[in-house]
Amino acid sequence: MTGLSLRVSCVGMADSLAAELIPLVESAGMALDLLCHVSGIRICGDDLPGENGFWWRLEPGFRRGELPVLVLFCHEGCFGCRGLWTATVNPPREIWEQAPAQLEDCGGDETEFSAEGSAVFLHHHLLTARDIIRGDLVGRNLPGAQVEAFSEVWAVSVDGRLARQGLPGYSLAERRGKFVRVFSPAGILLPDHWQIFQSIWDGALSSQKDIQEIVKRLPGL
């Protein structure tokens, strides 16, 4: 690729899947202005199924002085039929951790590719990575007891921003469903809790500081 384009590559997965993914990754990266922060994106298939089995790290650029390369590790099944709430990895790695996953050749059962589901997955996780790269999300500033609740609420913020920009992301209904699954076991969800959810989705609460404060008003996990 030449000009103002991200260099995109896929490794550790079937060639046919890589060919489908590369234009989707490039489109998502450009839409999210990642070109301001990285010179390329590399998707690496790993052997841990489930959409929580997602890692990323920054590596040196292709040439001296270039911006770094964003390397994403995830199972190839993440690019199949959408199953946001069926992840089985336990415990999931937190969204700001940058530990590499084990890279293996794909060889398991093939999953039917979904361009729609892949676009949603890529936009959500690439925007989250951009938040961390830009310093909008800093994991070390979070108390350990707040991590699980904060992670879920930040994910609401991510998809709310994507929705307002008209970009692929998990829908309001999907996020509301996940919000219920995470917080309802800890207590009854009251109208005030749903007002918090909607304020975050709509962008009225958007900074890490604001969201950390508001999470204290949700049922404790």
C-alpha positions as CSV (number, residue, x, y, z in Angstrom):
1,M,0.0,0.0,0.0
2,T,1.2,3.5,-0.8
3,G,0.3,7.0,0.1
4,L,-1.8,7.8,3.2
5,S,-2.7,4.2,3.9
6,L,-2.1,1.9,6.8
7,R,0.0,-1.2,6.0
8,V,-2.2,-4.1,7.0
9,S,-1.3,-7.8,7.2
10,C,-2.7,-11.0,8.7
11,V,-0.7,-13.9,9.9
12,G,-1.5,-17.3,11.6
13,M,-4.8,-17.7,9.8
14,A,-6.1,-19.1,6.5
15,D,-5.1,-17.1,3.4
16,S,-8.8,-16.9,2.4
17,L,-9.7,-15.3,5.7
18,A,-6.7,-12.9,5.5
19,A,-7.8,-11.8,2.1
20,E,-11.3,-10.9,3.5
21,L,-10.0,-9.2,6.5
22,I,-7.3,-6.9,5.1
23,P,-9.6,-4.4,3.4
24,L,-11.9,-4.4,6.5
25,V,-8.9,-3.7,8.8
26,E,-7.7,-0.9,6.6
27,S,-11.1,0.7,6.4
28,A,-11.6,0.6,10.1
29,G,-8.2,1.9,10.9
30,M,-8.6,4.8,8.5
31,A,-12.1,5.6,9.8
32,L,-10.7,5.8,13.3
33,D,-7.8,8.0,12.4
34,L,-5.3,5.4,13.5
35,L,-2.9,6.6,10.8
36,C,-2.1,9.5,13.2
37,H,-0.8,7.0,15.8
38,V,0.5,3.9,13.9
39,S,2.0,3.1,10.6
40,G,0.4,-0.3,10.2
41,I,-1.9,-3.0,11.7
42,R,-1.1,-6.7,11.9
43,I,-3.8,-9.2,12.9
44,C,-2.3,-12.4,14.4
45,G,-4.5,-15.5,14.8
46,D,-4.1,-17.3,18.1
47,D,-5.6,-20.4,19.7
48,L,-7.8,-19.0,22.4
49,P,-11.5,-18.8,21.3
50,G,-13.9,-16.2,22.4
51,E,-14.1,-12.4,21.8
52,N,-12.5,-11.7,25.2
53,G,-9.4,-13.5,24.0
54,F,-8.1,-10.3,22.5
55,W,-4.6,-8.8,23.0
56,W,-2.6,-6.1,21.5
57,R,0.9,-4.5,21.6
58,L,2.9,-1.9,19.7
59,E,6.0,-2.9,17.8
60,P,8.6,-0.8,16.0
61,G,7.7,0.7,12.7
62,F,8.7,-0.7,9.4
63,R,11.5,1.9,9.0
64,R,13.5,4.1,11.4
65,G,11.5,7.0,12.5
66,E,8.1,5.6,11.5
67,L,5.2,5.3,13.8
68,P,4.8,1.9,15.5
69,V,2.8,-1.0,14.2
70,L,-0.3,-2.1,16.2
71,V,-0.4,-5.9,16.5
72,L,-3.7,-7.5,17.4
73,F,-4.0,-11.1,18.6
74,C,-7.3,-12.9,18.5
75,H,-8.9,-16.2,17.5
76,E,-10.0,-16.4,13.9
77,G,-13.5,-17.3,15.2
78,C,-13.9,-13.7,16.1
79,F,-14.5,-13.0,12.5
80,G,-17.3,-15.4,12.1
81,C,-20.9,-15.2,13.1
82,R,-21.4,-12.7,15.9
83,G,-21.4,-14.1,19.4
84,L,-20.4,-11.3,21.7
85,W,-21.7,-12.8,24.9
86,T,-20.5,-16.4,24.5
87,A,-16.8,-16.0,25.2
88,T,-15.4,-18.9,27.3
89,V,-11.9,-17.6,28.1
90,N,-11.6,-17.4,31.9
91,P,-10.5,-15.0,33.1
92,P,-10.5,-12.5,30.2
93,R,-7.4,-10.3,29.9
94,E,-8.2,-6.7,30.8
95,I,-8.6,-4.2,27.9
96,W,-5.5,-2.3,28.5
97,E,-3.1,-5.2,28.9
98,Q,-0.6,-5.6,26.1
99,A,0.7,-9.1,26.6
100,P,1.1,-11.2,23.4
101,A,-0.9,-14.3,22.9
102,Q,0.5,-17.6,21.7
103,L,0.7,-17.6,17.9
104,E,-0.1,-20.9,16.2
105,D,-1.1,-22.0,12.8
106,C,-4.9,-22.2,12.4
107,G,-6.1,-25.7,12.1
108,G,-9.3,-26.0,14.0
109,D,-12.8,-26.1,12.7
110,E,-13.5,-23.4,10.2
111,T,-16.0,-20.7,11.1
112,E,-18.1,-19.1,8.5
113,F,-16.8,-15.6,7.8
114,S,-19.0,-12.6,8.5
115,A,-18.0,-9.3,7.0
116,E,-20.6,-7.5,9.2
117,G,-19.5,-9.2,12.4
118,S,-15.8,-8.7,11.6
119,A,-16.3,-5.0,11.0
120,V,-18.1,-4.6,14.4
121,F,-15.3,-6.6,16.2
122,L,-12.5,-4.6,14.5
123,H,-14.0,-1.1,15.1
124,H,-14.8,-1.8,18.7
125,H,-11.3,-3.2,19.5
126,L,-9.4,-0.8,17.4
127,L,-11.1,2.2,19.0
128,T,-10.3,0.8,22.4
129,A,-6.7,0.3,21.4
130,R,-6.6,3.9,20.2
131,D,-8.0,5.1,23.5
132,I,-5.0,3.4,25.2
133,I,-2.4,4.6,22.7
134,R,-3.7,8.2,23.1
135,G,-3.7,8.0,26.9
136,D,-7.5,8.5,27.1
137,L,-7.6,5.1,29.0
138,V,-4.9,4.4,31.6
139,G,-5.2,1.0,33.3
140,R,-2.8,1.8,36.2
141,N,-5.2,4.6,37.4
142,L,-7.9,2.0,38.2
143,P,-8.4,0.4,41.6
144,G,-8.4,-3.3,41.3
145,A,-11.9,-3.6,42.8
146,Q,-13.3,-1.4,40.0
147,V,-11.7,-3.1,37.0
148,E,-14.5,-5.4,36.0
149,A,-17.3,-2.8,36.3
150,F,-15.2,-0.1,34.6
151,S,-14.3,-2.3,31.7
152,E,-17.9,-3.0,30.9
153,V,-18.9,0.6,31.2
154,W,-16.0,1.8,29.0
155,A,-17.1,-0.7,26.4
156,V,-20.5,1.0,26.4
157,S,-18.7,4.3,25.8
158,V,-16.8,2.8,22.9
159,D,-19.8,1.5,21.1
160,G,-21.8,4.7,21.8
161,R,-19.0,6.7,20.1
162,L,-19.1,4.4,17.1
163,A,-22.8,4.7,16.8
164,R,-22.7,8.5,16.9
165,Q,-20.1,8.4,14.1
166,G,-22.2,6.0,12.0
167,L,-19.5,3.4,12.2
168,P,-19.9,-0.4,12.9
169,G,-20.1,-1.3,16.5
170,Y,-22.1,-3.4,18.9
171,S,-25.7,-2.1,19.0
172,L,-27.5,-0.4,21.8
173,A,-29.6,-3.5,22.4
174,E,-26.5,-5.7,22.5
175,R,-24.8,-3.4,25.0
176,R,-27.9,-3.2,27.1
177,G,-28.1,-7.0,27.2
178,K,-24.5,-7.3,28.3
179,F,-25.0,-4.5,30.9
180,V,-27.8,-6.6,32.4
181,R,-25.8,-9.8,32.4
182,V,-22.8,-8.1,34.2
183,F,-24.6,-6.0,36.8
184,S,-28.0,-7.6,37.6
185,P,-26.5,-10.5,39.5
186,A,-25.0,-7.9,41.9
187,G,-28.3,-6.1,42.6
188,I,-31.5,-4.8,41.1
189,L,-31.0,-2.4,38.2
190,L,-32.9,0.8,39.0
191,P,-33.9,3.6,36.7
192,D,-30.9,5.6,37.9
193,H,-28.6,2.8,36.7
194,W,-30.2,2.9,33.3
195,Q,-29.8,6.7,33.2
196,I,-26.1,6.1,33.8
197,F,-26.0,3.6,30.9
198,Q,-27.8,6.0,28.6
199,S,-25.6,9.0,29.6
200,I,-22.5,7.0,28.8
201,W,-23.9,5.7,25.5
202,D,-24.9,9.2,24.5
203,G,-21.5,10.7,25.4
204,A,-22.6,12.9,28.3
205,L,-20.0,11.0,30.4
206,S,-16.9,10.2,28.4
207,S,-13.6,10.7,30.2
208,Q,-12.0,8.0,32.3
209,K,-12.3,10.2,35.4
210,D,-16.1,10.7,34.9
211,I,-16.7,7.0,34.2
212,Q,-14.7,5.9,37.2
213,E,-16.8,8.1,39.4
214,I,-20.1,7.0,37.9
215,V,-19.2,3.3,38.2
216,K,-19.4,3.7,42.0
217,R,-23.1,4.2,41.7
218,L,-23.7,0.9,39.9
219,P,-24.2,-2.4,41.7
220,G,-20.9,-3.6,43.1
221,L,-19.4,-6.7,41.4
